[in-house]
Amino acid sequence: MPISTIGQNGLNAPLSLTSPALGTPSALVLTNATSLAKAALPTGSVLQVVQSTKTDTFSTTNGTNNPATITGLSASITPSTTSNKVLIFVNFGQVSSNGDSTWGLFMYRNGTLIDTGNTAGVRALGSAAGGIPGTGGTWRGNPASIMYLDSPASTSSVSYTFALGGNSGNTIYLNQDGRDNNVGYDSTRTPIVIILQEIAA
C-alpha cells in the first residue's frame, strides 16, 4: 500500500509498504481434547458429576454386625488420574423402624468398607448412624446423610454401594416411615440420592 510523507521540502515520493511473509500456519491437532482440558484445570475443580437415585423402599431385620446390602443403591465413576479424588454426597430421605431401635449405614468402595469411626471393642464401624425412639415414636422417619472425600487411587471404574443394619429383630425401613399409612395426609415416600464428583488433585 503506497504511503506519502510530508517533510520540510514538501511532499516526498510515495513509499511502498509490503506485508511480511508470514508463511502457512501449522495445523494443531488435539488427539484427546477432553483430557487436555481437564489437565489444565486448577486443583479443586469439578471434572465430572454422576447421580444415582433409589425411589423404592427397602427394609431389613439384620443387625449392625451383619448389615444388609441396600438393593438398587449404587453409583460408579471413573477418575481421570490416580491422584484425583471423589467427593460423595448421599441423602437418605428417611430411615424408620417398627420398634425402639438404633440403626447404622455403611458405605463401600468396590466392596471395601470406607468412611468409618475408630475401632472400639465389638461395636460396628459405620458411615452414619441414628436412633428411633419407642413409645409411639417408632413410626417417624428421620433423614440421614453421608459426605466423604475419597481417594480411590484408580483410573478404573469405582463403584460405591451401601448397607443397612439395626437392632437385630427390629425392622429398619428406608424411604418410608414405620407406620406407612396409605392416606394422603399422613405417610410420605422419599428417595435416596447419590452424587459423585471427581475433584482435580
N, C-alpha and C positions, 0 to 999 in steps of 0.2 A: 504494500500500500504506500503510494508516494506521500511524502511529508515535506512541507516547505517551512523554512525558518526565516525569521526577520532579524538581521543584525544591524550594526551601525552603518553599514554600507548598503542597506536596503535588503531586498528580497534575495535570499540565496537560492541556488539551484535546488530543485526538488530532490529529496532524499528518498531512497527506496528501502522499506523495512521488509525483510524476508523472515518468514516464520521458521524457527529452527526445526530440524528433522527430529521428531520425537520417536519415530520408529513404531512398530506394531506392539501394543501391549500384550504381554504373555497371558495365556489363559490360566486362571486359578481354579483348580479342581478340588472340591471338598468330597472326599470319599466317604466321610461319616459326619455329616454336618451336625447331627444331634449330639454326638459325643463331644465334638469340639465346643459346641455351645455350652454344654454342662460343665466342661472342664474350665471354661472361662469365668464361671460364676463364683462369687466370693464364698468363703466359709459361712455356713449357716443358711445358705439358700435352699429353698424347697425345690427339689428336682423332679419329683413326681408324687402323685397322690392316688391312693387306692381306697375305695369304700366298699364295705360289705354290710348287708343288713339281714337280720333274722326277725321275722314278724310273727312266726307261730310260737306256741307255748312249749315249755319244757318243764319236766318235774323229775325228781329223784328222791329216794329214801336212803341213798348212800351217805355214809359218814364222811367227815373231812379227811379221815385217814385213808379213804378209798373213794375219792371223788369220781363222779360220772362225767364222761365226756359229753359236752353240750352239742347235740347233733345240729347240723346246719349252721354252725357258727365258726367261721374261719375266714382268713384273708391272707393273700400271698403277694409278695413284692420281690422284684429282682433288682438289687442295688447295682449302680454303675461301676463302683470300685469297692475294694475290700475295706477301705478306710471310712467310707460313708456310713452314716447311722440311720436308724429307722425310728421315727417318733410315732408312738402308738397311742391312740385315744380310743377307749371303749366306753360306751354309755349303755348301762343296763337300765331299761325303763322302770322295772320294778322287780324286786325279789320278795317273796312272801312265803308263808308256811301255814300248815294246818294245826300247828301247836306251838307252844313256847319253845323256841329253838334259836340256836346260833347257826350261821352259815359261812362258808368260805368259797371264794372264787380263785381259780388257779389258771395261770397263763403259761403256755408252752411255745417254744420256738423249735420247729422241726422235731417235736416230741420231747424236748428237754425243758423242764420247769425253770422259769426265769422270774425275776422281779418278786422276790420273797423277803420276809424278815429273817432275823437270825435264828439259828437253831436254839431251842430251849426245851430240853427233855424230850418227851414224845409228842409235843404239840405239833399240829400240822403247820406247814410253811405255805402260805398263800400269798396272792397278789392283792386281795381285798377281802374284807370280812365284815360281818354285822350281826345283829341280833334282832329277834322278833319277840315282843312281849306276849305273855299269855293273858288269861283272864279277860277275854273278849277282844283283845287287840291283835290276835294272831292273823286275822284276815287282811290286815293292812299291808299293802305293798309299798316298799321303800326303794328309791332309786339307788344305784351304785355306779361307780366309775373306776376305771384303771387308766393311768397315764404313765408312760415309761419311755425313756430314750434308750433304745437297744443298739448294741454294736455287734451285728451278726458276723462281721469279717468274711463276707462272701459276695460273689458275683453270680451265684446261682439263685434260683427261686427260694425264698424264705417264707415258710408258712407258719401262721400264728393260730393256735387253737386254744380252747378253754374248757375247764371242767368245773363242776359244782358239787359241793357236799354240805351236809348239815349234821344235826344230832341224829345218829343212826336210829331209824324208826319213824321219825317225823318226815313228812313230805315237804320238800322245798320246791317252790314254783318260780318260773321266770315268765315275764310278760303277762302275768295275770295276778290278781290278788287271791288270797287264800279262800275267800268266800265265792268269788266268781259268779255272782248272781246275774242271770240273763234278763236284766232290766236296764232300760236306757239311762236311768238317773243314778245308778249305783256303781257297778264294776266297770273298769276301764282296761282294755287291752293295749299293750305298749310294744315298741320294737327294741331290739338291741342293735346298735350301730358301731361298726369298727371303722376307723380312719387310720391309714398308714401313710406316713410322709417320709420320702427319702431326703435326708439332710446332708448337704455337702460338708465334708470334713476339711 
